[in-house]
Amino acid sequence: MKHGRSTLATDEAGRVLDKLLLLEEVIGPAAVMQALQDTACFDSRSCKLTREVTFWVVLAMGILTTLPIRQVFKFARTLRFGEPTPGRSSLCLARQRLGLAPVRRLFELIVRPLATPLTKGAFYLGLRLVALDGTVENVPDTPANAKAFGRMDGARGQSAFPQVRKLSLVEVGTHAELAFVVRGVKGEGCSESAMAPALFKHLHPGMLLLWDRGFFNFSLWKQALERGVDILGRVPHNAVLNPIRHLSDGSYWAKIYAGQALRNRNEGGILVRVIRYTIDDPQRVGHQQPHVLITTLLHETQGSALDLVCLY
């Protein structure tokens, strides 16, 4: 099948969007074309806003976040003076025609861990540091968004805008976002702990996963272990962690269980190392409050209790 091309004038190098050279150094044109081909997103006829051109506009929107889509297009064609710019409706329809599939495929093709062993703060004892990081973002106040995502409840009523919850798997040393999942803020499956399993397929042996106490439960711990990673996570200070063996650095071994009945029968427990500490710094949140970490790094040769507290 003959593929269509954009009818917009090109520069000397054949580029339609002539101010995206720096973006092209990060996301190569070959990767964009591969994503379009892999998702069968090609044009059968020539037009101004082909899927390839629209794809680059969408990518530029990720950088020029304060500009509406029409201004992004103008910026990317800024060396073409006096040229009429497609209307907002045309650009929005072209964006809808592009769809999500090629964008998702491009993410899969190019996103990868960036740290090397020389990257400061990226590794611990040869383990690549990754973390779960959550955030809540406002989305446009439309009935469709309110129905799909919901609004947060607060002391003064509901939030002014519908909101989405985003949970990311991040490489600690570089802040590279290796994967993410987005859901609403209301309803079943919208908590961060419920969203976490969707990211576990991106975990690999040789990683040390850090997470906050809001993620702690037996099921998540077991699922992460099945991916072959090590874990260092905070747990509520009142979690039941009965000592089995004390270590010389003040940490100790204990077991976590799926429920109280299994703990009483000592069935199906998972061995962890427990580190209890307090923060002696009035300038920091949690000063003089008890904190508890548990980890799969069971032996002091894998890091002293103080080293692991500082790492966390």
Disulfide bonds with the S-S distance in Angstrom:
none
